[in-house]
Every structure is written in C-alpha cells, then in structure tokens.
Amino acid sequence: MPYSLLDLAIIREHYDANDAYERSLQVARHAEKLGYTRMWLAEHHNMANVGSSSPQILIGYLASGTSTLRIGSGGIMLPNHSPLIIAEQFGTLATLYPNRIDLGLGRAPGTDQTTATALRRGRQESVQEFPSDLDDLQRYFSEKNLDSKVRAFPAEGLDVPIYLLGSSMSSAVLASQKGLPYAFASHFAPGYLINASQYYRENFQPSEQQATPYFISCVNVIAADTDEEAHFLATSFYQSALGIIRGKSYPMKKPVKSMDGIWSDPEAAAIQNMMACTFIGTKETLKPQFESFFKQVEVDELMVSTNIYDTEKRLKSLEITAEVLG
C-alpha cells in the first residue's frame, strides 16, 4: 500500500517558523529516502503556531529540496482563492517540478469566520459555490480552454492531479460525481469515515483523470522502539490537540510523563474521540492496529500525520511506519 505524509509546519515551543520550515524539509528528505509517495501541506490562517499559512510557497521550498517525492496541498481551501490564481500558481509549480505536484482541495476556510472574511475581502463564497469553482479550476488546466477569453498560464494543458479533501458525506458525494481521488480527514474527524468511503466507492463515476476510485485516509501515527516511549512522545500531540478543543493555537510542547493536570476528563474524552484514528506503539504493536483498521475501511493509500517534538524521534517514527506499511 502506498503511504504518504501530512505536515502543518507546526512551530515548537521556544522556536520560530524558520525552525518549523527547516524541520519540514528535513522530514521531506527523510520520507523520500524511506519510500513515502507524497508529502502534503495544509492551509491554515490566523494560527500563531501553525506555519502552513502559505502552502503554495512551502510546496516550492520542499520540492526544490527533494527530487522524487511528490509534494502537494492537503489542501488548498478553494473558497479563499480565485480558481484562476490557484491554476496559475500550481501551473507554475508543475512547470518547475514536472510530475511531482499534487493539488488537494478543501471547501472549509481553514480558519475562523472573521479571518475568512478578511481573506476573501467581502466576497461571499458559500459551500454551494465550491463545485462551480472546481469546474472553473479544471477548465483552466484543460487544453479545451484554448479559445477562452480568460486563460491560465502556464497551467493550461498541464497534468496536475486534483484531489478532493473532506470529512463529510457531501465531500464523498462530490468526489464520486466528479470522478476524483478522495482524501478523508480521519486524523481529526473520523465520524463519517466508513460511510463516506463506502458511498464514494459505490457511486464513483470514472473521469478523464481517474478511471477507478482512489481513497486516501489520513491518520495519526506515533511510533517508537518501545510502547512506553511511543505513548510518552504522544503527549506532545495531545497537548497540541488541546488547542482544537479550547479554540487556541498551542505550540508543539515537549512530551510529559503524564497528561494529568494538563487536560480535564471531558477534554481527554473529547480528544480521544476526535483522534480515534490514532496509532501508537512499536512496529510489533502497530501491525495489528493497522490490520484491524484496514478490515473496517478499504483504503488505497494511507497518509500519516506524525506530530513529535524531537525531530530525530519523528524521523524514527516515520522509519518504523514505513517498515510496517511497506
């Protein structure tokens, strides 16, 4: 099974964004050596400790520092942008790094509504307009747009694969209708994972880009040489996840011996529910966890999110994950 990586360039406590970007490049180079298929960067705004506010720029940075790893967006939040601009940007990236650029698209703002309003400068973009924006974007990449009054250079005619991202049934419906690969955000919103994957496969309509369904599930993985160490390292991930529960942006903090006193019982329960698709342990303990997961949902590719404070420990976790999935 192909295995890939999701990155948000999360900023560590007492460090800055430059450190986050350098670590992302280090991780990308390591993932390339380990046989990972792709590395995606997510778009987030107004979050002080998430460095991926401009994934287009980071994609170019990571692509320039690697040679075979596919680099892409997981995703670009299309309602925040003009389809023409996205076509031009990703056309430029695909020209610079041929056959290595992915364009994953989401319909959420990737931020709060006040910031979304600032991003869109008063343009009222609704969920209902996402399909038409997607049509516009696909047209700009198509050679059939040759005679249009508005053309996207150098995107026109380039083969930049588009992926739809989501965590709901509506995303599954659109992905199946459009005949596009579908990536599900099960790493933080697993509720509709099984239903969405089944619907997508059963209702998939072949397209020029994709002849058969292609389903990616993103999960959290923390791996180490011992189970005790893996669970210890996971406390950094839990502390960051608290920010989602509390509506705050926390930096990546050092692991702690216990989460007692850091989160409340309701917060712990909420995070455990939200992060249900999380796999923690050694190579030996991860194997049965993955096997159980794959029995529940049919997956064509697994994308992992590995948030560990220490970079060397993170690289080790990616090695173990590759050994399990390879």
C-alpha positions as CSV (number, residue, x, y, z in Angstrom):
1,M,0.0,0.0,0.0
2,P,1.3,3.5,-0.8
3,Y,2.0,5.5,2.3
4,S,2.3,9.3,2.5
5,L,2.8,12.2,4.9
6,L,0.8,15.2,6.0
7,D,2.6,18.2,7.5
8,L,1.4,21.5,9.0
9,A,4.8,23.0,9.8
10,I,3.8,23.2,13.5
11,I,6.0,25.6,15.5
12,R,7.7,24.1,18.6
13,E,7.6,26.0,21.9
14,H,10.6,28.4,22.2
15,Y,11.3,28.1,18.4
16,D,10.1,30.1,15.4
17,A,8.6,29.5,12.0
18,N,12.0,29.2,10.3
19,D,12.8,26.2,12.5
20,A,9.4,24.6,11.5
21,Y,10.2,25.0,7.8
22,E,13.7,23.6,8.2
23,R,12.3,20.6,10.0
24,S,9.7,20.1,7.3
25,L,12.4,20.0,4.7
26,Q,14.4,17.5,6.8
27,V,11.3,15.3,7.2
28,A,10.6,15.5,3.4
29,R,14.1,14.4,2.5
30,H,13.9,11.5,5.0
31,A,10.4,10.5,3.8
32,E,11.7,10.4,0.2
33,K,14.5,8.0,1.2
34,L,12.0,5.8,3.0
35,G,9.8,5.4,0.0
36,Y,6.9,7.7,1.0
37,T,4.8,8.6,-2.0
38,R,3.9,12.2,-1.3
39,M,4.0,14.9,1.4
40,W,1.1,17.4,1.6
41,L,0.9,20.7,3.4
42,A,-2.4,22.1,4.8
43,E,-3.6,25.7,4.6
44,H,-4.4,27.4,7.9
45,H,-4.7,31.0,8.8
46,N,-4.6,33.2,12.0
47,M,-2.9,30.4,13.9
48,A,0.2,31.6,15.6
49,N,1.8,28.2,15.9
50,V,0.9,26.6,12.6
51,G,3.4,27.6,9.9
52,S,1.5,26.5,6.8
53,S,-0.4,29.7,6.0
54,S,1.1,29.7,2.5
55,P,1.3,26.1,1.4
56,Q,2.0,27.1,-2.2
57,I,5.3,28.7,-1.2
58,L,6.2,25.8,1.1
59,I,5.4,23.3,-1.7
60,G,8.0,25.0,-3.9
61,Y,10.5,25.1,-1.0
62,L,10.1,21.4,-0.3
63,A,10.1,20.4,-3.9
64,S,13.3,22.3,-4.5
65,G,15.0,20.4,-1.7
66,T,13.9,16.9,-2.8
67,S,14.0,15.1,-6.1
68,T,11.4,12.3,-6.4
69,L,8.9,12.8,-3.5
70,R,5.5,14.2,-4.7
71,I,4.7,17.5,-2.9
72,G,1.2,19.0,-2.7
73,S,-1.6,20.7,-0.8
74,G,-3.7,18.9,1.7
75,G,-5.2,21.2,1.0
76,I,-5.8,24.5,-0.7
77,M,-9.0,25.9,0.7
78,L,-10.5,26.9,-2.6
79,P,-13.2,29.3,-1.3
80,N,-10.4,31.5,-0.1
81,H,-8.9,32.0,-3.6
82,S,-9.7,32.7,-7.2
83,P,-9.6,29.5,-9.2
84,L,-7.6,31.4,-11.8
85,I,-4.9,32.3,-9.2
86,I,-4.7,28.7,-8.0
87,A,-4.3,27.4,-11.6
88,E,-1.5,29.9,-12.3
89,Q,0.3,29.1,-9.0
90,F,0.1,25.3,-9.4
91,G,0.8,25.5,-13.1
92,T,4.0,27.4,-12.2
93,L,4.9,24.7,-9.6
94,A,4.2,21.9,-12.0
95,T,6.4,23.6,-14.7
96,L,9.2,23.9,-12.2
97,Y,8.8,20.4,-10.8
98,P,7.2,18.2,-13.5
99,N,5.1,15.2,-12.5
100,R,5.7,15.9,-8.8
101,I,2.9,18.4,-7.8
102,D,-0.5,17.4,-6.3
103,L,-3.4,19.8,-5.9
104,G,-5.6,18.8,-3.0
105,L,-8.7,21.0,-2.5
106,G,-11.0,21.6,0.5
107,R,-14.1,23.7,0.9
108,A,-13.6,24.8,4.6
109,P,-12.0,28.2,5.3
110,G,-9.1,26.7,7.3
111,T,-9.7,29.4,9.9
112,D,-12.3,31.4,11.9
113,Q,-15.1,33.3,10.1
114,T,-13.6,36.7,10.9
115,T,-10.3,35.8,9.3
116,A,-12.1,34.1,6.4
117,T,-13.9,37.4,5.7
118,A,-10.5,39.2,5.7
119,L,-9.1,36.7,3.3
120,R,-12.0,37.0,0.9
121,R,-12.2,40.8,1.1
122,G,-16.0,40.8,1.4
123,R,-16.6,38.2,-1.3
124,Q,-19.3,35.9,0.0
125,E,-18.2,32.4,-1.0
126,S,-20.6,29.6,0.0
127,V,-20.3,25.8,0.1
128,Q,-22.7,25.7,-2.7
129,E,-20.3,27.6,-5.0
130,F,-17.4,25.1,-4.4
131,P,-18.5,22.7,-7.2
132,S,-18.6,25.6,-9.7
133,D,-15.2,26.9,-8.6
134,L,-13.9,23.4,-9.1
135,D,-15.3,23.3,-12.6
136,D,-13.5,26.7,-13.3
137,L,-10.3,25.3,-12.0
138,Q,-10.4,22.2,-14.1
139,R,-11.3,24.3,-17.1
140,Y,-8.2,26.4,-16.6
141,F,-6.0,23.3,-16.6
142,S,-7.7,21.9,-19.7
143,E,-6.4,22.2,-23.3
144,K,-10.1,22.9,-24.2
145,N,-9.8,26.3,-22.7
146,L,-7.7,27.4,-25.7
147,D,-10.2,29.8,-27.1
148,S,-11.4,31.3,-23.8
149,K,-11.0,35.0,-23.1
150,V,-9.5,34.1,-19.7
151,R,-6.7,31.6,-19.8
152,A,-4.3,30.4,-17.0
153,F,-0.6,30.3,-18.0
154,P,1.4,28.2,-17.6
155,A,-1.3,25.8,-16.3
156,E,-3.2,25.2,-19.5
157,G,-2.7,21.6,-20.7
158,L,-0.6,20.5,-17.7
159,D,-1.4,17.3,-15.9
160,V,-1.8,18.4,-12.3
161,P,-3.8,15.8,-10.4
162,I,-6.7,17.2,-8.4
163,Y,-7.7,15.5,-5.1
164,L,-10.8,16.4,-3.1
165,L,-10.5,16.6,0.7
166,G,-13.2,16.3,3.3
167,S,-14.6,14.8,6.4
168,S,-18.3,14.6,5.5
169,M,-20.7,12.8,3.2
170,S,-21.1,15.9,1.0
171,S,-17.4,15.7,0.1
172,A,-17.8,12.0,-0.7
173,V,-20.8,12.8,-3.0
174,L,-18.9,15.4,-4.9
175,A,-15.7,13.3,-5.3
176,S,-17.7,10.4,-6.6
177,Q,-19.7,12.6,-9.0
178,K,-16.5,14.3,-10.3
179,G,-14.5,11.1,-10.6
180,L,-11.7,12.4,-8.5
181,P,-9.4,10.9,-5.8
182,Y,-10.8,11.5,-2.3
183,A,-8.7,12.1,0.8
184,F,-10.6,11.8,4.1
185,A,-9.5,13.8,7.2
186,S,-9.9,10.8,9.6
187,H,-6.9,12.1,11.7
188,F,-9.2,14.6,13.4
189,A,-12.8,14.0,12.2
190,P,-13.3,10.2,11.9
191,G,-17.1,10.2,12.4
192,Y,-18.1,9.6,8.8
193,L,-15.0,7.7,7.6
194,I,-16.6,4.3,6.9
195,N,-19.9,5.7,5.4
196,A,-18.1,8.2,3.3
197,S,-15.6,5.7,1.9
198,Q,-18.3,3.2,1.1
199,Y,-20.5,5.8,-0.6
200,Y,-17.6,7.1,-2.6
201,R,-16.6,3.6,-3.9
202,E,-20.2,2.6,-4.7
203,N,-21.1,5.8,-6.6
204,F,-17.8,6.6,-8.3
205,Q,-18.2,7.9,-11.9
206,P,-15.0,7.5,-14.0
207,S,-13.4,10.7,-15.3
208,E,-10.6,11.7,-17.6
209,Q,-8.3,12.0,-14.5
210,Q,-9.4,8.9,-12.6
211,A,-10.8,5.6,-14.1
212,T,-11.4,3.9,-10.7
213,P,-12.0,5.1,-7.1
214,Y,-8.9,6.1,-5.1
215,F,-9.4,6.6,-1.4
216,I,-6.8,8.1,0.9
217,S,-7.3,8.0,4.7
218,C,-5.2,10.3,6.9
219,V,-4.4,9.0,10.4
220,N,-2.2,9.9,13.3
221,V,0.9,7.7,13.9
222,I,3.4,7.9,16.8
223,A,5.9,5.0,16.6
224,A,9.0,4.3,18.7
225,D,11.2,1.4,19.8
226,T,9.0,0.7,22.9
227,D,5.3,1.2,23.6
228,E,6.2,3.3,26.7
229,E,8.3,5.7,24.6
230,A,5.6,6.0,21.9
231,H,3.0,6.9,24.5
232,F,5.4,9.4,26.1
233,L,6.0,11.1,22.7
234,A,2.3,11.2,22.0
235,T,1.8,13.6,24.9
236,S,3.2,16.4,22.7
237,F,0.5,15.6,20.2
238,Y,-2.2,15.6,22.9
239,Q,-1.1,19.0,24.2
240,S,-1.4,20.4,20.7
241,A,-4.8,18.8,20.2
242,L,-6.0,20.6,23.3
243,G,-5.8,23.8,21.3
244,I,-8.5,22.5,19.0
245,I,-10.8,21.7,22.0
246,R,-10.1,25.1,23.6
247,G,-10.1,27.2,20.4
248,K,-6.5,28.2,20.8
249,S,-3.3,27.7,18.9
250,Y,-0.7,26.0,21.0
251,P,2.9,25.4,20.0
252,M,4.3,21.9,19.9
253,K,5.4,21.2,23.5
254,K,7.9,18.8,25.0
255,P,6.4,15.4,26.0
256,V,5.4,14.9,29.6
257,K,5.2,11.8,31.8
258,S,1.5,12.3,32.4
259,M,-1.3,14.4,31.0
260,D,-2.9,14.5,34.4
261,G,-3.5,18.1,35.4
262,I,-3.0,19.3,31.9
263,W,-6.3,18.2,30.5
264,S,-9.6,17.6,32.2
265,D,-11.5,14.4,32.0
266,P,-14.0,15.8,29.5
267,E,-11.2,17.2,27.4
268,A,-9.4,13.9,27.4
269,A,-12.5,12.1,26.3
270,A,-13.2,14.7,23.5
271,I,-9.6,14.3,22.2
272,Q,-9.7,10.5,22.3
273,N,-13.0,10.6,20.3
274,M,-11.7,13.2,17.8
275,M,-8.4,11.3,17.4
276,A,-9.9,7.8,17.2
277,C,-7.8,7.1,14.1
278,T,-4.6,7.3,16.1
279,F,-2.0,4.5,16.1
280,I,0.7,4.5,18.9
281,G,3.3,1.9,19.6
282,T,6.2,-0.2,18.2
283,K,6.4,-2.0,14.9
284,E,5.0,-5.1,16.5
285,T,2.1,-3.4,18.2
286,L,1.3,-1.2,15.2
287,K,0.8,-4.1,12.8
288,P,-2.4,-5.5,14.4
289,Q,-3.7,-1.9,14.9
290,F,-3.4,-1.3,11.2
291,E,-4.8,-4.7,10.2
292,S,-7.9,-4.0,12.3
293,F,-8.3,-0.6,10.7
294,F,-8.0,-2.0,7.1
295,K,-10.6,-4.6,7.9
296,Q,-13.1,-1.8,8.7
297,V,-12.3,0.5,5.8
298,E,-11.0,-0.1,2.3
299,V,-8.0,2.2,1.7
300,D,-5.9,2.7,-1.4
301,E,-3.3,4.9,0.3
302,L,-2.6,5.8,4.0
303,M,-1.4,9.3,4.8
304,V,0.1,9.8,8.2
305,S,0.3,12.8,10.5
306,T,3.2,12.4,12.9
307,N,3.5,15.3,15.4
308,I,6.5,14.6,17.6
309,Y,8.5,17.4,19.4
310,D,12.0,15.9,18.8
311,T,12.9,15.8,15.1
312,E,15.1,12.7,15.4
313,K,12.3,10.9,17.2
314,R,9.9,12.0,14.5
315,L,12.2,10.6,11.8
316,K,12.5,7.4,13.7
317,S,8.7,7.2,13.8
318,L,8.5,7.6,10.1
319,E,11.0,4.8,9.6
320,I,9.0,2.4,11.8
321,T,5.8,3.4,10.0
322,A,7.4,2.7,6.6
323,E,8.6,-0.7,7.8
324,V,5.0,-1.6,8.9
325,L,3.3,-0.4,5.8
326,G,6.0,-1.2,3.2
